[in-house]
């Protein structure tokens, strides 16, 4: 396994140590590995390829001008993002 050294503000270091003390993780390395795994999983669920984006733009152009209010469209987008687990507030 490779070694990596990182610097953290004291508050973050204290947070990590508290998670370990609570028995959530065996070590700092275990905690960081878990964060990386979760980030990779989240990104793999939400990443669109350039081809995906081109297809979406093409479909939207072909569909014409809509008549739905913007707040309705945004609310639908929020629902979709929540269902996919990628909603950011």
Biopython code that builds the backbone (N, CA, C, O; Angstrom):
import numpy as np
from Bio.PDB.StructureBuilder import StructureBuilder

atoms = [
    (1, "UNK", "N", (0.833, -1.173, 0.000)),
    (1, "UNK", "CA", (0.000, 0.000, 0.000)),
    (1, "UNK", "C", (0.884, 1.245, 0.000)),
    (1, "UNK", "O", (1.935, 1.266, 0.641)),
    (2, "UNK", "N", (0.462, 2.269, -0.712)),
    (2, "UNK", "CA", (1.212, 3.525, -0.777)),
    (2, "UNK", "C", (0.896, 4.393, 0.440)),
    (2, "UNK", "O", (-0.134, 4.220, 1.092)),
    (3, "UNK", "N", (1.791, 5.323, 0.732)),
    (3, "UNK", "CA", (1.614, 6.241, 1.854)),
    (3, "UNK", "C", (1.390, 7.646, 1.315)),
    (3, "UNK", "O", (2.030, 8.063, 0.349)),
    (4, "UNK", "N", (0.466, 8.377, 1.956)),
    (4, "UNK", "CA", (0.183, 9.753, 1.575)),
    (4, "UNK", "C", (0.082, 10.582, 2.850)),
    (4, "UNK", "O", (-0.558, 10.169, 3.817)),
    (5, "UNK", "N", (0.703, 11.730, 2.850)),
    (5, "UNK", "CA", (0.636, 12.635, 3.995)),
    (5, "UNK", "C", (-0.266, 13.803, 3.639)),
    (5, "UNK", "O", (-0.109, 14.414, 2.582)),
    (6, "UNK", "N", (-1.216, 14.118, 4.522)),
    (6, "UNK", "CA", (-2.109, 15.250, 4.275)),
    (6, "UNK", "C", (-2.096, 16.180, 5.478)),
    (6, "UNK", "O", (-1.794, 15.764, 6.597)),
    (7, "UNK", "N", (-2.423, 17.432, 5.238)),
    (7, "UNK", "CA", (-2.532, 18.420, 6.310)),
    (7, "UNK", "C", (-4.000, 18.810, 6.456)),
    (7, "UNK", "O", (-4.704, 19.013, 5.466)),
    (8, "UNK", "N", (-4.444, 18.910, 7.695)),
    (8, "UNK", "CA", (-5.830, 19.265, 7.986)),
    (8, "UNK", "C", (-5.871, 20.376, 9.026)),
    (8, "UNK", "O", (-4.978, 20.480, 9.868)),
    (9, "UNK", "N", (-6.901, 21.198, 8.968)),
    (9, "UNK", "CA", (-7.102, 22.136, 10.082)),
    (9, "UNK", "C", (-7.394, 21.329, 11.359)),
    (9, "UNK", "O", (-7.851, 20.188, 11.290)),
    (10, "UNK", "N", (-7.130, 21.926, 12.495)),
    (10, "UNK", "CA", (-7.305, 21.234, 13.768)),
    (10, "UNK", "C", (-8.736, 20.700, 13.927)),
    (10, "UNK", "O", (-8.931, 19.583, 14.405)),
    (11, "UNK", "N", (-9.713, 21.481, 13.534)),
    (11, "UNK", "CA", (-11.112, 21.053, 13.693)),
    (11, "UNK", "C", (-11.402, 19.775, 12.894)),
    (11, "UNK", "O", (-12.125, 18.896, 13.364)),
    (12, "UNK", "N", (-10.845, 19.679, 11.704)),
    (12, "UNK", "CA", (-11.052, 18.473, 10.893)),
    (12, "UNK", "C", (-10.311, 17.280, 11.506)),
    (12, "UNK", "O", (-10.844, 16.171, 11.547)),
    (13, "UNK", "N", (-9.105, 17.505, 11.972)),
    (13, "UNK", "CA", (-8.340, 16.444, 12.620)),
    (13, "UNK", "C", (-9.096, 15.931, 13.839)),
    (13, "UNK", "O", (-9.183, 14.722, 14.057)),
    (14, "UNK", "N", (-9.636, 16.841, 14.624)),
    (14, "UNK", "CA", (-10.413, 16.455, 15.807)),
    (14, "UNK", "C", (-11.646, 15.644, 15.411)),
    (14, "UNK", "O", (-12.012, 14.685, 16.090)),
    (15, "UNK", "N", (-12.278, 16.035, 14.313)),
    (15, "UNK", "CA", (-13.466, 15.309, 13.831)),
    (15, "UNK", "C", (-13.103, 13.869, 13.470)),
    (15, "UNK", "O", (-13.789, 12.930, 13.876)),
    (16, "UNK", "N", (-12.045, 13.703, 12.722)),
    (16, "UNK", "CA", (-11.611, 12.363, 12.316)),
    (16, "UNK", "C", (-11.285, 11.525, 13.550)),
    (16, "UNK", "O", (-11.698, 10.369, 13.646)),
    (17, "UNK", "N", (-10.555, 12.101, 14.480)),
    (17, "UNK", "CA", (-10.198, 11.370, 15.693)),
    (17, "UNK", "C", (-11.428, 10.998, 16.510)),
    (17, "UNK", "O", (-11.457, 9.940, 17.138)),
    (18, "UNK", "N", (-12.441, 11.854, 16.508)),
    (18, "UNK", "CA", (-13.691, 11.552, 17.226)),
    (18, "UNK", "C", (-14.413, 10.368, 16.582)),
    (18, "UNK", "O", (-14.987, 9.536, 17.284)),
    (19, "UNK", "N", (-14.386, 10.291, 15.253)),
    (19, "UNK", "CA", (-15.033, 9.170, 14.562)),
    (19, "UNK", "C", (-14.337, 7.860, 14.912)),
    (19, "UNK", "O", (-14.981, 6.824, 15.079)),
    (20, "UNK", "N", (-13.038, 7.921, 15.017)),
    (20, "UNK", "CA", (-12.262, 6.731, 15.380)),
    (20, "UNK", "C", (-12.548, 6.351, 16.835)),
    (20, "UNK", "O", (-12.737, 5.176, 17.147)),
    (21, "UNK", "N", (-12.580, 7.348, 17.721)),
    (21, "UNK", "CA", (-12.842, 7.094, 19.143)),
    (21, "UNK", "C", (-14.230, 6.486, 19.361)),
    (21, "UNK", "O", (-14.422, 5.695, 20.285)),
    (22, "UNK", "N", (-15.193, 6.849, 18.517)),
    (22, "UNK", "CA", (-16.549, 6.311, 18.631)),
    (22, "UNK", "C", (-16.648, 4.895, 18.063)),
    (22, "UNK", "O", (-17.699, 4.260, 18.140)),
    (23, "UNK", "N", (-15.565, 4.417, 17.503)),
    (23, "UNK", "CA", (-15.563, 3.065, 16.967)),
    (23, "UNK", "C", (-16.091, 2.955, 15.555)),
    (23, "UNK", "O", (-16.295, 1.852, 15.049)),
    (24, "UNK", "N", (-16.315, 4.100, 14.908)),
    (24, "UNK", "CA", (-16.812, 4.091, 13.535)),
    (24, "UNK", "C", (-15.758, 3.569, 12.559)),
    (24, "UNK", "O", (-16.084, 2.932, 11.557)),
    (25, "UNK", "N", (-14.502, 3.845, 12.865)),
    (25, "UNK", "CA", (-13.390, 3.472, 11.993)),
    (25, "UNK", "C", (-12.228, 2.988, 12.837)),
    (25, "UNK", "O", (-12.070, 3.388, 13.990)),
    (26, "UNK", "N", (-11.419, 2.124, 12.250)),
    (26, "UNK", "CA", (-10.283, 1.550, 12.977)),
    (26, "UNK", "C", (-9.101, 2.510, 13.059)),
    (26, "UNK", "O", (-8.316, 2.460, 14.005)),
    (27, "UNK", "N", (-8.980, 3.386, 12.061)),
    (27, "UNK", "CA", (-7.824, 4.287, 12.013)),
    (27, "UNK", "C", (-8.136, 5.468, 11.105)),
    (27, "UNK", "O", (-9.163, 5.503, 10.427)),
    (28, "UNK", "N", (-7.230, 6.426, 11.109)),
    (28, "UNK", "CA", (-7.358, 7.569, 10.203)),
    (28, "UNK", "C", (-7.357, 7.089, 8.757)),
    (28, "UNK", "O", (-8.138, 7.573, 7.938)),
    (29, "UNK", "N", (-6.494, 6.153, 8.446)),
    (29, "UNK", "CA", (-6.428, 5.619, 7.081)),
    (29, "UNK", "C", (-7.747, 4.968, 6.689)),
    (29, "UNK", "O", (-8.215, 5.129, 5.562)),
    (30, "UNK", "N", (-8.344, 4.232, 7.621)),
    (30, "UNK", "CA", (-9.622, 3.579, 7.364)),
    (30, "UNK", "C", (-10.696, 4.631, 7.052)),
    (30, "UNK", "O", (-11.511, 4.448, 6.148)),
    (31, "UNK", "N", (-10.686, 5.723, 7.805)),
    (31, "UNK", "CA", (-11.655, 6.802, 7.593)),
    (31, "UNK", "C", (-11.470, 7.439, 6.211)),
    (31, "UNK", "O", (-12.443, 7.637, 5.484)),
    (32, "UNK", "N", (-10.242, 7.753, 5.855)),
    (32, "UNK", "CA", (-9.965, 8.385, 4.564)),
    (32, "UNK", "C", (-10.324, 7.438, 3.413)),
    (32, "UNK", "O", (-10.897, 7.872, 2.413)),
    (33, "UNK", "N", (-9.994, 6.159, 3.545)),
    (33, "UNK", "CA", (-10.351, 5.186, 2.504)),
    (33, "UNK", "C", (-11.862, 5.123, 2.321)),
    (33, "UNK", "O", (-12.351, 5.028, 1.196)),
    (34, "UNK", "N", (-12.605, 5.175, 3.433)),
    (34, "UNK", "CA", (-14.063, 5.154, 3.342)),
    (34, "UNK", "C", (-14.590, 6.391, 2.616)),
    (34, "UNK", "O", (-15.493, 6.283, 1.787)),
    (35, "UNK", "N", (-14.037, 7.552, 2.917)),
    (35, "UNK", "CA", (-14.443, 8.785, 2.226)),
    (35, "UNK", "C", (-14.188, 8.689, 0.728)),
    (35, "UNK", "O", (-15.025, 9.091, -0.080)),
    (36, "UNK", "N", (-13.040, 8.160, 0.367)),
    (36, "UNK", "CA", (-12.687, 8.039, -1.049)),
    (36, "UNK", "C", (-13.623, 7.065, -1.753)),
    (36, "UNK", "O", (-14.086, 7.338, -2.861)),
    (37, "UNK", "N", (-13.908, 5.915, -1.109)),
    (37, "UNK", "CA", (-14.833, 4.947, -1.703)),
    (37, "UNK", "C", (-16.206, 5.582, -1.930)),
    (37, "UNK", "O", (-16.802, 5.418, -2.995)),
    (38, "UNK", "N", (-16.704, 6.308, -0.924)),
    (38, "UNK", "CA", (-18.013, 6.948, -1.051)),
    (38, "UNK", "C", (-18.017, 8.007, -2.156)),
    (38, "UNK", "O", (-18.979, 8.114, -2.917)),
    (39, "UNK", "N", (-16.948, 8.780, -2.237)),
    (39, "UNK", "CA", (-16.853, 9.807, -3.268)),
    (39, "UNK", "C", (-16.824, 9.171, -4.657)),
    (39, "UNK", "O", (-17.492, 9.654, -5.571)),
    (40, "UNK", "N", (-16.065, 8.104, -4.819)),
    (40, "UNK", "CA", (-15.996, 7.419, -6.114)),
    (40, "UNK", "C", (-17.366, 6.866, -6.502)),
    (40, "UNK", "O", (-17.780, 6.968, -7.656)),
    (41, "UNK", "N", (-18.064, 6.280, -5.532)),
    (41, "UNK", "CA", (-19.388, 5.732, -5.802)),
    (41, "UNK", "C", (-20.363, 6.844, -6.201)),
    (41, "UNK", "O", (-21.117, 6.702, -7.163)),
    (42, "UNK", "N", (-20.341, 7.956, -5.448)),
    (42, "UNK", "CA", (-21.232, 9.081, -5.740)),
    (42, "UNK", "C", (-20.959, 9.640, -7.133)),
    (42, "UNK", "O", (-21.886, 9.930, -7.889)),
    (43, "UNK", "N", (-19.696, 9.785, -7.457)),
    (43, "UNK", "CA", (-19.337, 10.336, -8.760)),
    (43, "UNK", "C", (-19.694, 9.389, -9.895)),
    (43, "UNK", "O", (-20.097, 9.832, -10.970)),
    (44, "UNK", "N", (-19.551, 8.100, -9.667)),
    (44, "UNK", "CA", (-19.880, 7.149, -10.734)),
    (44, "UNK", "C", (-21.377, 7.149, -11.024)),
    (44, "UNK", "O", (-21.794, 6.855, -12.144)),
    (45, "UNK", "N", (-22.180, 7.475, -10.023)),
    (45, "UNK", "CA", (-23.636, 7.544, -10.217)),
    (45, "UNK", "C", (-24.047, 8.810, -10.957)),
    (45, "UNK", "O", (-25.044, 8.817, -11.679)),
    (46, "UNK", "N", (-23.282, 9.877, -10.780)),
    (46, "UNK", "CA", (-23.727, 11.170, -11.281)),
    (46, "UNK", "C", (-22.981, 11.675, -12.502)),
    (46, "UNK", "O", (-23.365, 12.698, -13.070)),
    (47, "UNK", "N", (-21.934, 10.994, -12.920)),
    (47, "UNK", "CA", (-21.147, 11.513, -14.034)),
    (47, "UNK", "C", (-21.823, 11.267, -15.377)),
    (47, "UNK", "O", (-22.273, 10.160, -15.674)),
    (48, "UNK", "N", (-21.880, 12.295, -16.156)),
    (48, "UNK", "CA", (-22.390, 12.196, -17.513)),
    (48, "UNK", "C", (-21.213, 12.277, -18.472)),
    (48, "UNK", "O", (-20.255, 13.012, -18.235)),
    (49, "UNK", "N", (-21.294, 11.527, -19.540)),
    (49, "UNK", "CA", (-20.246, 11.608, -20.554)),
    (49, "UNK", "C", (-20.568, 12.763, -21.492)),
    (49, "UNK", "O", (-21.675, 13.301, -21.476)),
    (50, "UNK", "N", (-19.605, 13.129, -22.295)),
    (50, "UNK", "CA", (-19.822, 14.174, -23.282)),
    (50, "UNK", "C", (-20.918, 13.756, -24.260)),
    (50, "UNK", "O", (-21.728, 14.584, -24.675)),
    (51, "UNK", "N", (-20.946, 12.478, -24.628)),
    (51, "UNK", "CA", (-22.005, 11.982, -25.517)),
    (51, "UNK", "C", (-23.377, 12.111, -24.864)),
    (51, "UNK", "O", (-24.353, 12.446, -25.534)),
    (52, "UNK", "N", (-23.458, 11.846, -23.549)),
    (52, "UNK", "CA", (-24.728, 12.015, -22.830)),
    (52, "UNK", "C", (-25.191, 13.461, -22.914)),
    (52, "UNK", "O", (-26.356, 13.734, -23.204)),
    (53, "UNK", "N", (-24.273, 14.382, -22.659)),
    (53, "UNK", "CA", (-24.623, 15.800, -22.694)),
    (53, "UNK", "C", (-25.054, 16.237, -24.093)),
    (53, "UNK", "O", (-26.009, 17.001, -24.237)),
    (54, "UNK", "N", (-24.362, 15.762, -25.116)),
    (54, "UNK", "CA", (-24.741, 16.105, -26.491)),
    (54, "UNK", "C", (-26.135, 15.581, -26.819)),
    (54, "UNK", "O", (-26.931, 16.274, -27.453)),
    (55, "UNK", "N", (-26.430, 14.348, -26.384)),
    (55, "UNK", "CA", (-27.740, 13.758, -26.625)),
    (55, "UNK", "C", (-28.830, 14.567, -25.919)),
    (55, "UNK", "O", (-29.886, 14.827, -26.497)),
    (56, "UNK", "N", (-28.576, 14.963, -24.674)),
    (56, "UNK", "CA", (-29.554, 15.738, -23.909)),
    (56, "UNK", "C", (-29.823, 17.079, -24.585)),
    (56, "UNK", "O", (-30.976, 17.490, -24.717)),
    (57, "UNK", "N", (-28.767, 17.757, -25.010)),
    (57, "UNK", "CA", (-28.933, 19.050, -25.687)),
    (57, "UNK", "C", (-29.695, 18.871, -26.992)),
    (57, "UNK", "O", (-30.589, 19.657, -27.303)),
    (58, "UNK", "N", (-29.345, 17.840, -27.756)),
    (58, "UNK", "CA", (-30.028, 17.572, -29.020)),
    (58, "UNK", "C", (-31.512, 17.305, -28.795)),
    (58, "UNK", "O", (-32.357, 17.848, -29.507)),
    (59, "UNK", "N", (-31.831, 16.470, -27.809)),
    (59, "UNK", "CA", (-33.233, 16.166, -27.504)),
    (59, "UNK", "C", (-33.991, 17.417, -27.066)),
    (59, "UNK", "O", (-35.144, 17.615, -27.450)),
    (60, "UNK", "N", (-33.348, 18.250, -26.271)),
    (60, "UNK", "CA", (-34.030, 19.454, -25.792)),
    (60, "UNK", "C", (-34.294, 20.433, -26.933)),
    (60, "UNK", "O", (-35.339, 21.082, -26.970)),
    (61, "UNK", "N", (-33.350, 20.539, -27.858)),
    (61, "UNK", "CA", (-33.557, 21.421, -29.004)),
    (61, "UNK", "C", (-34.705, 20.921, -29.885)),
    (61, "UNK", "O", (-35.501, 21.713, -30.390)),
    (62, "UNK", "N", (-34.779, 19.606, -30.062)),
    (62, "UNK", "CA", (-35.831, 19.028, -30.898)),
    (62, "UNK", "C", (-37.207, 19.136, -30.251)),
    (62, "UNK", "O", (-38.218, 19.148, -30.953)),
    (63, "UNK", "N", (-37.259, 19.213, -28.936)),
    (63, "UNK", "CA", (-38.552, 19.226, -28.254)),
    (63, "UNK", "C", (-39.254, 20.575, -28.355)),
    (63, "UNK", "O", (-40.451, 20.669, -28.084)),
    (64, "UNK", "N", (-38.535, 21.605, -28.737)),
    (64, "UNK", "CA", (-39.163, 22.923, -28.896)),
    (64, "UNK", "C", (-39.251, 23.689, -27.588)),
    (64, "UNK", "O", (-38.707, 23.279, -26.562)),
    (65, "UNK", "N", (-39.940, 24.794, -27.655)),
    (65, "UNK", "CA", (-40.081, 25.669, -26.495)),
    (65, "UNK", "C", (-41.209, 25.136, -25.612)),
    (65, "UNK", "O", (-42.308, 24.853, -26.089)),
    (66, "UNK", "N", (-40.918, 25.005, -24.333)),
    (66, "UNK", "CA", (-41.907, 24.487, -23.391)),
    (66, "UNK", "C", (-42.782, 25.595, -22.835)),
    (66, "UNK", "O", (-42.523, 26.781, -23.039)),
    (67, "UNK", "N", (-43.828, 25.178, -22.127)),
    (67, "UNK", "CA", (-44.736, 26.157, -21.528)),
    (67, "UNK", "C", (-44.829, 25.983, -20.012)),
    (67, "UNK", "O", (-45.681, 26.590, -19.362)),
    (68, "UNK", "N", (-43.939, 25.143, -19.449)),
    (68, "UNK", "CA", (-43.949, 24.947, -18.001)),
    (68, "UNK", "C", (-43.197, 26.082, -17.314)),
    (68, "UNK", "O", (-42.200, 26.576, -17.839)),
    (69, "UNK", "N", (-43.670, 26.494, -16.144)),
    (69, "UNK", "CA", (-42.952, 27.539, -15.402)),
    (69, "UNK", "C", (-41.610, 27.010, -14.872)),
    (69, "UNK", "O", (-41.466, 25.822, -14.586)),
    (70, "UNK", "N", (-40.644, 27.911, -14.751)),
    (70, "UNK", "CA", (-39.305, 27.540, -14.331)),
    (70, "UNK", "C", (-39.290, 26.836, -12.976)),
    (70, "UNK", "O", (-38.569, 25.854, -12.801)),
    (71, "UNK", "N", (-40.077, 27.325, -12.016)),
    (71, "UNK", "CA", (-40.070, 26.707, -10.690)),
    (71, "UNK", "C", (-40.530, 25.250, -10.744)),
    (71, "UNK", "O", (-40.059, 24.429, -9.958)),
    (72, "UNK", "N", (-41.431, 24.922, -11.648)),
    (72, "UNK", "CA", (-41.893, 23.538, -11.821)),
    (72, "UNK", "C", (-40.762, 22.668, -12.396)),
    (72, "UNK", "O", (-40.561, 21.533, -11.965)),
    (73, "UNK", "N", (-40.046, 23.205, -13.352)),
    (73, "UNK", "CA", (-38.934, 22.479, -13.962)),
    (73, "UNK", "C", (-37.831, 22.227, -12.928)),
    (73, "UNK", "O", (-37.294, 21.123, -12.842)),
    (74, "UNK", "N", (-37.503, 23.249, -12.153)),
    (74, "UNK", "CA", (-36.472, 23.101, -11.129)),
    (74, "UNK", "C", (-36.883, 22.109, -10.049)),
    (74, "UNK", "O", (-36.057, 21.328, -9.577)),
    (75, "UNK", "N", (-38.155, 22.133, -9.652)),
    (75, "UNK", "CA", (-38.646, 21.183, -8.652)),
    (75, "UNK", "C", (-38.532, 19.746, -9.173)),
    (75, "UNK", "O", (-38.171, 18.838, -8.425)),
    (76, "UNK", "N", (-38.838, 19.549, -10.443)),
    (76, "UNK", "CA", (-38.699, 18.216, -11.033)),
    (76, "UNK", "C", (-37.233, 17.782, -11.047)),
    (76, "UNK", "O", (-36.917, 16.624, -10.773)),
    (77, "UNK", "N", (-36.349, 18.716, -11.367)),
    (77, "UNK", "CA", (-34.919, 18.412, -11.347)),
    (77, "UNK", "C", (-34.446, 18.018, -9.952)),
    (77, "UNK", "O", (-33.645, 17.096, -9.800)),
    (78, "UNK", "N", (-34.945, 18.719, -8.934)),
    (78, "UNK", "CA", (-34.610, 18.372, -7.554)),
    (78, "UNK", "C", (-35.077, 16.961, -7.214)),
    (78, "UNK", "O", (-34.348, 16.199, -6.580)),
    (79, "UNK", "N", (-36.282, 16.615, -7.631)),
    (79, "UNK", "CA", (-36.821, 15.277, -7.366)),
    (79, "UNK", "C", (-35.967, 14.197, -8.027)),
    (79, "UNK", "O", (-35.677, 13.167, -7.418)),
    (80, "UNK", "N", (-35.574, 14.435, -9.250)),
    (80, "UNK", "CA", (-34.736, 13.467, -9.968)),
    (80, "UNK", "C", (-33.390, 13.322, -9.267)),
    (80, "UNK", "O", (-32.904, 12.207, -9.078)),
    (81, "UNK", "N", (-32.790, 14.441, -8.884)),
    (81, "UNK", "CA", (-31.491, 14.393, -8.202)),
    (81, "UNK", "C", (-31.596, 13.672, -6.861)),
    (81, "UNK", "O", (-30.708, 12.899, -6.503)),
    (82, "UNK", "N", (-32.669, 13.917, -6.121)),
    (82, "UNK", "CA", (-32.863, 13.231, -4.834)),
    (82, "UNK", "C", (-33.014, 11.728, -5.053)),
    (82, "UNK", "O", (-32.449, 10.930, -4.305)),
    (83, "UNK", "N", (-33.768, 11.342, -6.070)),
    (83, "UNK", "CA", (-33.980, 9.924, -6.354)),
    (83, "UNK", "C", (-32.666, 9.234, -6.721)),
    (83, "UNK", "O", (-32.475, 8.051, -6.440)),
    (84, "UNK", "N", (-31.770, 9.982, -7.345)),
    (84, "UNK", "CA", (-30.462, 9.416, -7.734)),
    (84, "UNK", "C", (-29.426, 9.546, -6.633)),
    (84, "UNK", "O", (-28.306, 9.053, -6.770)),
    (85, "UNK", "N", (-29.789, 10.204, -5.545)),
    (85, "UNK", "CA", (-28.858, 10.364, -4.433)),
    (85, "UNK", "C", (-27.772, 11.390, -4.674)),
    (85, "UNK", "O", (-26.699, 11.319, -4.074)),
    (86, "UNK", "N", (-28.045, 12.349, -5.556)),
    (86, "UNK", "CA", (-27.014, 13.346, -5.878)),
    (86, "UNK", "C", (-27.493, 14.772, -5.623)),
    (86, "UNK", "O", (-26.905, 15.726, -6.133)),
    (87, "UNK", "N", (-28.546, 14.918, -4.844)),
    (87, "UNK", "CA", (-29.121, 16.233, -4.570)),
    (87, "UNK", "C", (-28.179, 17.059, -3.705)),
    (87, "UNK", "O", (-27.664, 16.572, -2.699)),
    (88, "UNK", "N", (-27.960, 18.290, -4.094)),
    (88, "UNK", "CA", (-27.122, 19.213, -3.327)),
    (88, "UNK", "C", (-27.966, 20.415, -2.967)),
    (88, "UNK", "O", (-28.585, 21.037, -3.830)),
    (89, "UNK", "N", (-27.986, 20.737, -1.676)),
    (89, "UNK", "CA", (-28.776, 21.891, -1.239)),
    (89, "UNK", "C", (-27.913, 23.109, -1.104)),
    (89, "UNK", "O", (-28.406, 24.179, -0.746)),
]
sb = StructureBuilder()
sb.init_structure("model")
sb.init_model(0)
sb.init_chain("A")
sb.init_seg("    ")
for serial, (resi, resn, name, xyz) in enumerate(atoms, 1):
    if name == "N":
        sb.init_residue(resn, " ", resi, " ")
    sb.init_atom(name, np.array(xyz, "f"), 0.0, 1.0, " ", f" {name:<3s}", serial, name[0])
structure = sb.get_structure()
